[in-house]
Each structure stands twice: as C-alpha cells, then as structure tokens.
Amino acid sequence: MEAFLVSTGIVALAEIGDKTQLLAFVLATRFRRPLPIVAAIFVATIANHAFAAAIGAWVTSLMGADLMRWVLGASFLAMAAWTLIPDKLDDDDTKLAGYGVFLTTLIAFFMAEMGDKTQVATVALAARYHSMTGVVCGTTLGMMLANVPAVYFGEKIANKISLKLVHGIAALIFAALGVATLLGAGASLGV
C-alpha cells in the first residue's frame, strides 16, 4: 500500500506543470473532446509506466542491496533537483499525427512521457518498493489526478495553481525519499 500511496502522491505533484500536462492542455484545446483524450492518456500512461516499472525491477535484480541503495538515493535527490526546473513543450511534442483524437493523444502522450520526470520516477519507485503493481497503479492514478482536470478545465485552473509551490513540495518529497534511502530506510525491503 505504501508503494501505491507514495507513487500516487509523487507523480501527481511532479506532473503539475510537466510537459505532458502541457500536452494535455494543447490536446484538449485542439480537439475539445475530453473523454477520448482522457482514455488515451490512461492507456498511454499504463503502457509507459508498466515498461518503466519493469526496467526498475530489472535494474534491482542486477545490483546488490548496498549499491542499489546508493543509486536510488542519488536518483531521488536528482529527481528533486529536476522537479524544480520548469518544463516546456518541444515542437515535436505538439505535432499532432491526425489519426483521430484517441490515437493522436495516445501516440503523442506516450512519446512525450518517454524519458520524462514521471517515467524516471516510476523506474526509481519500482526499484525502491519492489511492487510493480502498486507503483504502476499509483503512478497512473497520479498522472490521471493531474491530467484529467487539465483536460476538462485547462486554463481555468492552470493560472490558479502556484507551480513553484507544487514543484517545491514534490522536490521536498523526492529529497526526503533520497535521504531516507541513503540513510538505510527500506533496508528490510532489500534496498
């Protein structure tokens, strides 16, 4: 349950102002059909985060517990710093394929999420918690908590949220996880 709750909270916070959330705004504005956009974001997130969690589990199997603890601790600290850097959409992220709302959103969102903060966080969380299901369900819920309102309410809510505050909170959580991991928290989990 801890893997699910921590994954949900971290990704929901890290996703606010992230380039995939900005993409959700663009897609919602372009297509004005929220249901297929939300469905495609859900499918793309599950596929992307299942892949990321599998990588996290695989990496865990390659390293000893001591090395893994240091790698994860450093990774969480790096994620804390990365979270403080505002995201922007690249031109490639906003090119829309023209295959209909669902397929265009699915492709665009899956590709934009590759190498993104939340995907990297999913790798680290899966390695940390050894619970692919809990992490994938949690990170997917976190993505949906951040992106569904973006699709439905877009600019109405975007200007009412302090991105610096949200990013600061997410960075603090990542930093706390990093420090706790480096200090040996989770040693009973094999980390």
Contacts in CASP RR format, 6 or more apart in sequence:
PFRMAT RR
TARGET T0000
AUTHOR 0000-0000-0000
METHOD contacts of the structure
MODEL  1
MEAFLVSTGIVALAEIGDKTQLLAFVLATRFRRPLPIVAAIFVATIANHA
FAAAIGAWVTSLMGADLMRWVLGASFLAMAAWTLIPDKLDDDDTKLAGYG
VFLTTLIAFFMAEMGDKTQVATVALAARYHSMTGVVCGTTLGMMLANVPA
VYFGEKIANKISLKLVHGIAALIFAALGVATLLGAGASLGV
2 129 0 8 1.000
3 125 0 8 1.000
3 128 0 8 1.000
3 129 0 8 1.000
3 130 0 8 1.000
3 131 0 8 1.000
3 134 0 8 1.000
3 135 0 8 1.000
3 138 0 8 1.000
4 131 0 8 1.000
4 134 0 8 1.000
4 135 0 8 1.000
4 137 0 8 1.000
4 138 0 8 1.000
4 141 0 8 1.000
5 138 0 8 1.000
6 125 0 8 1.000
6 129 0 8 1.000
6 177 0 8 1.000
7 122 0 8 1.000
7 125 0 8 1.000
7 129 0 8 1.000
7 134 0 8 1.000
7 135 0 8 1.000
7 137 0 8 1.000
7 138 0 8 1.000
7 139 0 8 1.000
7 142 0 8 1.000
8 138 0 8 1.000
8 139 0 8 1.000
8 141 0 8 1.000
8 142 0 8 1.000
8 145 0 8 1.000
9 138 0 8 1.000
9 142 0 8 1.000
9 173 0 8 1.000
10 121 0 8 1.000
10 125 0 8 1.000
10 139 0 8 1.000
10 170 0 8 1.000
10 173 0 8 1.000
10 174 0 8 1.000
10 177 0 8 1.000
11 118 0 8 1.000
11 121 0 8 1.000
11 122 0 8 1.000
11 138 0 8 1.000
11 139 0 8 1.000
11 141 0 8 1.000
11 142 0 8 1.000
11 143 0 8 1.000
11 146 0 8 1.000
12 141 0 8 1.000
12 142 0 8 1.000
12 143 0 8 1.000
12 145 0 8 1.000
12 146 0 8 1.000
13 166 0 8 1.000
13 167 0 8 1.000
13 169 0 8 1.000
13 170 0 8 1.000
13 173 0 8 1.000
14 79 0 8 1.000
14 83 0 8 1.000
14 117 0 8 1.000
14 118 0 8 1.000
14 121 0 8 1.000
14 167 0 8 1.000
14 170 0 8 1.000
14 174 0 8 1.000
15 21 0 8 1.000
15 118 0 8 1.000
15 142 0 8 1.000
15 143 0 8 1.000
15 145 0 8 1.000
15 146 0 8 1.000
15 147 0 8 1.000
16 146 0 8 1.000
16 161 0 8 1.000
16 163 0 8 1.000
16 166 0 8 1.000
16 167 0 8 1.000
16 170 0 8 1.000
17 86 0 8 1.000
17 87 0 8 1.000
17 163 0 8 1.000
17 166 0 8 1.000
17 167 0 8 1.000
18 87 0 8 1.000
18 116 0 8 1.000
18 117 0 8 1.000
18 118 0 8 1.000
18 146 0 8 1.000
19 87 0 8 1.000
19 88 0 8 1.000
19 89 0 8 1.000
19 90 0 8 1.000
19 93 0 8 1.000
19 112 0 8 1.000
19 116 0 8 1.000
20 109 0 8 1.000
20 112 0 8 1.000
20 113 0 8 1.000
20 116 0 8 1.000
20 118 0 8 1.000
20 143 0 8 1.000
20 147 0 8 1.000
21 146 0 8 1.000
21 147 0 8 1.000
21 150 0 8 1.000
22 87 0 8 1.000
22 88 0 8 1.000
22 89 0 8 1.000
23 89 0 8 1.000
23 93 0 8 1.000
23 94 0 8 1.000
23 108 0 8 1.000
23 109 0 8 1.000
23 112 0 8 1.000
24 37 0 8 1.000
24 41 0 8 1.000
24 109 0 8 1.000
24 147 0 8 1.000
24 150 0 8 1.000
24 151 0 8 1.000
25 150 0 8 1.000
25 151 0 8 1.000
25 154 0 8 1.000
25 155 0 8 1.000
25 158 0 8 1.000
26 89 0 8 1.000
26 94 0 8 1.000
27 37 0 8 1.000
27 96 0 8 1.000
27 101 0 8 1.000
27 104 0 8 1.000
27 105 0 8 1.000
27 108 0 8 1.000
27 109 0 8 1.000
27 151 0 8 1.000
28 34 0 8 1.000
28 37 0 8 1.000
28 150 0 8 1.000
28 151 0 8 1.000
28 152 0 8 1.000
28 154 0 8 1.000
29 154 0 8 1.000
30 96 0 8 1.000
31 37 0 8 1.000
31 101 0 8 1.000
31 104 0 8 1.000
31 105 0 8 1.000
33 101 0 8 1.000
34 151 0 8 1.000
34 152 0 8 1.000
36 101 0 8 1.000
36 102 0 8 1.000
36 105 0 8 1.000
37 101 0 8 1.000
37 102 0 8 1.000
37 105 0 8 1.000
37 151 0 8 1.000
38 144 0 8 1.000
38 147 0 8 1.000
38 148 0 8 1.000
38 151 0 8 1.000
39 102 0 8 1.000
40 101 0 8 1.000
40 102 0 8 1.000
40 103 0 8 1.000
40 104 0 8 1.000
40 105 0 8 1.000
40 106 0 8 1.000
40 109 0 8 1.000
41 105 0 8 1.000
41 109 0 8 1.000
41 143 0 8 1.000
41 144 0 8 1.000
41 147 0 8 1.000
41 148 0 8 1.000
41 151 0 8 1.000
42 140 0 8 1.000
42 144 0 8 1.000
43 106 0 8 1.000
44 105 0 8 1.000
44 106 0 8 1.000
44 107 0 8 1.000
44 109 0 8 1.000
44 110 0 8 1.000
44 113 0 8 1.000
45 109 0 8 1.000
45 113 0 8 1.000
45 139 0 8 1.000
45 140 0 8 1.000
45 143 0 8 1.000
45 144 0 8 1.000
46 136 0 8 1.000
46 140 0 8 1.000
47 110 0 8 1.000
48 110 0 8 1.000
48 113 0 8 1.000
48 114 0 8 1.000
48 119 0 8 1.000
48 122 0 8 1.000
49 118 0 8 1.000
49 119 0 8 1.000
49 122 0 8 1.000
49 135 0 8 1.000
49 136 0 8 1.000
49 139 0 8 1.000
49 140 0 8 1.000
49 143 0 8 1.000
50 132 0 8 1.000
50 136 0 8 1.000
52 119 0 8 1.000
52 120 0 8 1.000
52 122 0 8 1.000
52 123 0 8 1.000
52 126 0 8 1.000
52 139 0 8 1.000
53 122 0 8 1.000
53 123 0 8 1.000
53 125 0 8 1.000
53 126 0 8 1.000
53 132 0 8 1.000
53 135 0 8 1.000
53 136 0 8 1.000
53 139 0 8 1.000
54 126 0 8 1.000
54 132 0 8 1.000
55 123 0 8 1.000
55 126 0 8 1.000
56 123 0 8 1.000
56 124 0 8 1.000
56 126 0 8 1.000
56 127 0 8 1.000
57 126 0 8 1.000
57 127 0 8 1.000
57 130 0 8 1.000
57 132 0 8 1.000
59 68 0 8 1.000
59 71 0 8 1.000
59 123 0 8 1.000
59 127 0 8 1.000
60 68 0 8 1.000
60 126 0 8 1.000
60 127 0 8 1.000
60 130 0 8 1.000
63 71 0 8 1.000
65 187 0 8 1.000
65 190 0 8 1.000
65 191 0 8 1.000
68 127 0 8 1.000
68 190 0 8 1.000
68 191 0 8 1.000
69 181 0 8 1.000
69 182 0 8 1.000
69 184 0 8 1.000
69 187 0 8 1.000
69 191 0 8 1.000
70 182 0 8 1.000
71 127 0 8 1.000
72 124 0 8 1.000
72 127 0 8 1.000
72 128 0 8 1.000
72 178 0 8 1.000
72 181 0 8 1.000
72 191 0 8 1.000
73 177 0 8 1.000
73 178 0 8 1.000
73 179 0 8 1.000
73 181 0 8 1.000
73 182 0 8 1.000
74 178 0 8 1.000
74 182 0 8 1.000
75 120 0 8 1.000
75 124 0 8 1.000
75 178 0 8 1.000
76 124 0 8 1.000
76 128 0 8 1.000
76 174 0 8 1.000
76 175 0 8 1.000
76 177 0 8 1.000
76 178 0 8 1.000
76 181 0 8 1.000
77 174 0 8 1.000
77 175 0 8 1.000
77 178 0 8 1.000
77 179 0 8 1.000
79 117 0 8 1.000
79 120 0 8 1.000
79 121 0 8 1.000
79 124 0 8 1.000
79 174 0 8 1.000
80 171 0 8 1.000
80 172 0 8 1.000
80 174 0 8 1.000
80 175 0 8 1.000
80 178 0 8 1.000
81 171 0 8 1.000
82 117 0 8 1.000
82 120 0 8 1.000
83 117 0 8 1.000
83 167 0 8 1.000
83 168 0 8 1.000
83 170 0 8 1.000
83 171 0 8 1.000
83 174 0 8 1.000
84 167 0 8 1.000
84 168 0 8 1.000
84 171 0 8 1.000
86 163 0 8 1.000
86 167 0 8 1.000
87 117 0 8 1.000
89 112 0 8 1.000
92 111 0 8 1.000
93 108 0 8 1.000
93 111 0 8 1.000
93 112 0 8 1.000
95 108 0 8 1.000
96 104 0 8 1.000
96 108 0 8 1.000
97 103 0 8 1.000
97 104 0 8 1.000
97 107 0 8 1.000
97 108 0 8 1.000
98 104 0 8 1.000
99 107 0 8 1.000
113 119 0 8 1.000
118 139 0 8 1.000
118 143 0 8 1.000
121 139 0 8 1.000
121 174 0 8 1.000
122 135 0 8 1.000
122 136 0 8 1.000
122 139 0 8 1.000
125 135 0 8 1.000
125 139 0 8 1.000
126 132 0 8 1.000
126 135 0 8 1.000
126 136 0 8 1.000
127 191 0 8 1.000
128 177 0 8 1.000
128 181 0 8 1.000
128 189 0 8 1.000
128 191 0 8 1.000
129 135 0 8 1.000
129 189 0 8 1.000
130 189 0 8 1.000
130 190 0 8 1.000
130 191 0 8 1.000
149 157 0 8 1.000
150 157 0 8 1.000
150 158 0 8 1.000
180 186 0 8 1.000
181 191 0 8 1.000
184 191 0 8 1.000
END
